[in-house]
């Protein structure tokens, strides 16, 4: 179909014969690639091998993101009062707001300035809402179980890596 389209329509749009030949050859190659890669046997083999090979990491990522977003959703539903729940939450939030507005005089450099700069970047991009802070923390926190999985897998093997990743993904201490 692609080759026929190239032969019929190509000469009306392309005046250079070398370019037309290139379109026809690439159309022929594209036709073969599409037939091969969209064949049901190829797709089925890819799906099975990908899911089976990566089932531990897919499980860890899914659990990690689900529980962290679920946890962050509670704090977002509480509203602005949720910033004051943590001991130094208000200081970090005010410093991050100052960073997002480039008001460096209001930044509390006593607390970690890189963390407030990180939060300020997300507040600058997505708005100065409490949800921005909690959801960006949830997504970044979801990376920890993946890192733990790969570290433990390289040190102690697949089983210990999977168990470590799942425990970190589900641990309340690692979510909060």
Buried (B, 14 or more C-beta within 10 A) or exposed (E): EBBEEBEEEBEEEBEEEEEBEEBBEEBEEBBEEEEEEEEEEEEEEEEEEEEEEEEBBEBBBEBBBBBBBEBBEEBBEEEEEBBEEEEEBEBBBBBBBBBBEEEEEEBBEEBEBEEBBBBBBBBBEBEBEBBBBBBBBBBEBBEBBBEBBBEBBEEEEEEEBBBBBBBBBBEEEBBE
